[in-house]
Amino acid sequence: MDQALSVDEVTQNCWNEYKKSREYLAGAVMAIPEHHPIVEKREEDGLRRIYEKVVKVTTKDIKNRTIGKWLDEWKKMNKLLFWTILKNTGNWRKKEVRIGDPFDECMKLADSRDVPRLMQELANDIERILNQKYSTRDEIYEVLAQIHHRFVMIHPFDDGNGRIARALTDEISLFFGFPTAIVGYPRHDKPSQKRYHLAIYGCAKNKSFQPLALWIKSYVEKQIEALA
């Protein structure tokens, strides 16, 4: 988590574990500090559950998946990621948030009131994308970037949007015959994190999905080489 979590926000089990930590015993009794190891371990387990229960069991049937099933799956991913941490999971966000430079309008996220409609539109467009024919890998990387970037800029959940966007990208990569690759993205490796954020920003600034397509390509092609 990139923010502190109050006792009212977290599950009882998570709070009980935190109460045994040195931070709590030292006096931090109102909230779990951001990036706390207890929370991050639970987040890692949650991401693993997403891949075990959703991404890696995906089959070709996603080509004809209904909008409702896509929406349910994304909410399920959020629940799997945070159900051992947060009381409120699997719901669209209802507050306004920003990422990146707060004064850069190109990074303005969707209004929370528009999230349900925009997620339905994204699910509908994914069906169209999956039913098209592509002649090169680069064309596929471009559509993966388009889906990924739209998910991030809608920012449908209070937290976990980047991780779910990357899991969705891996899920659709499997559909196209690519290996999962972005699961290995190291969130707290600063150089890797910077490259990812620059790719997201580059798409918004230049109104092109190419920066993110190249970022995705670098991970997928590396994994393909490793498996060869």
N, C-alpha and C positions, 0 to 999 in steps of 0.2 A: 504493500500500500504506500502511496505517495503522500499520505496524510495521516495524522493521528486519529485513532478510533476511540470513541468514548464507550463507557460501559453500556450505554443505552443502544449502541449500534451493533455490538458484537454478540455472538452466541454465548450462552452461559459457560459452555465447555471451554471456549477460547479464553474467556475472561478468567476462569478458574486456573487455567494453565499459566496465564500471565501473572496472576497473583503470587506465583511461586518464583517469579523472575527477580533478578537483582534490581531492575529498574523500579519495580513496584515496591520492593522492600526498602529501596532508597528514598521513596516518597512520591514517585510518579503514580499516584493512585487514581487520577481522574480519567486518564486515557492511555491507550497503548501507543507509544511513539511510532512515528512513520518508519518504515523499513525495518520493523522489529523482526528478529529471527523467527519468533513463534509464528507470526503472520506470514512471513515469506515462505516458511516451510509448508504451511497449509496451502498457500497459493501454488507452490510447485506441485503438491499432491493433487490440487484441483485441476491444474493444467494437464497433468498425467491422466486424470479421469476423463477429460474432454477427448483426448486422443484415443483412449481405450474404448470408450463407450459411444463415441460419435465419429471422429475423423477416420479411424482405421477400419471401421465397419461399413463405411460408405461404399455403395455399389453403383452400378450404372443407372439405377432407378432415380437418381437425383435429376436425371435429364427431364423427367416428367413429374417432378415433385410439385405439389400445389403450393400456392403462396402461404396458406395457413401452416403447412408442415415446415416451411423454411422459418417462419416466424417462431413457431414452437421450438424448433431446434436451437435457434439463437438464444432464446430465453433459457432453454435447458443448459446450454453452454455456460451462461452466466451463473446459473444455480450450481452447476458442477464445480465451477471455479471457486465460488465463495461460500458454499453452504455450511462449511465448518467454521466460517469466520463471521459472516454478517447475518443479521436477522432478516434483512430485506434483500432478497435476491430474485433475479428473473423478471424484473419489472422495468419498463421503459423509464428513462429519467424524466423528472418533472421540474428540474431546475436548470438555470442557464449556467453554462461553463465555458471556459476558453482554454485553448492550448497554444503553446508558442508565445510569440510576442503579442501582448494584449492590445497593442496599438496597430497591429498589422491586420487590416480588414480581410486580406485574402485567407487568413486562418480562422475566420469567424465560423463557428459551428452552427449547426441547424438549431432553430428555435425549438425548445422542448415540446411545444404544442404541435409541431410538425412531424415529430419523430414517428408516430404510428403510421401516418400516410407515407412518409419517405421510406420506411422499412418495407411497406407493402410494395412500393414502386421498385425498390431494389430487388426484392424477391421475384417480382414479375420480370424484370430485366435479366436476371440470372437465368431464368428459363429460356429466354430468347437467345442469350449468349451461348448456353450449352447446346442449343439445337442448331448452331451454325457450324460450318465447316472451316477449318483453318489449315493452311498449307505449310506454315513454318512454325517453329518453336517461338520465334520472336512475336508472332501474332498472338500466340497463347499467353506469353508473358504480359503482353499489353492488356489483354482482357482480365488477367489475374490482378494486374495493378489497378485497373478501373474499379473492379469490385472491392478490392482492399481499400482504396482511397475513399470511395463513397461511404463505406462502412465507418471508417475513421471520422470523416467529416460530419456524418450524421450523429455519431457519438451517442448511440441509443441508450447506453447504460451509465449509471453513476461511476462505475469503475470497470476495468477489464476490457475496454474496447479494443485496444491495440492487440492484446493477446487473442481475443476472439476473432478479430480480423485476420490475424496471422494463421489461426487454426482453420478458419474458413478458406483461406488461400491454399493451405495444404490439402484440405478436403477436396477442393476443386482441382488441384494439381493431380491428385490421385485419379480423378475422373478422366483427365487427359493423359494418363499413363506415366506421369512423373512421380518420383518418390517424394515423400514428405521431407521437407528440408528446413522450414522456418521454425519448427519446434525447437531447433537448436540455437535459435537467436538468443544471445546472452544479454538479458535486460540490463544488467548492471556492469557490463563491459562498456566503459565510456566511449571509446572510439567506435564500436559497433552501434551503440545507441545514437551517437551523433550522425553516423551515416544514414541510419533509418530516418531520423527526424529531418535531416536535410532532403531526403528523397520525398518524404511527405510534403515538406514545404515547397520543394521544387515543382511538384505537381500543381499545388494550389497557386503558386506565383506565376508559373508559365502556362497554366491551363493546358498541361500536357501530362499524360501518364508515363511518359518515357523515363523520368528519373526513378520512379518506383519500379517500373518494369525491369530496369537494369539492376536494381537492388535485389529483386526477386530472382532474376536470372542468375545472379552471382551465387546465391545459395543453392538453387536447384541444380545448376551445372556442376557445382562442386560436389554435390551429393551423387549425381550421376557418374562422375569420374571415380568417386570412391567406391561405387558399387560395380564398376566395370571390371 
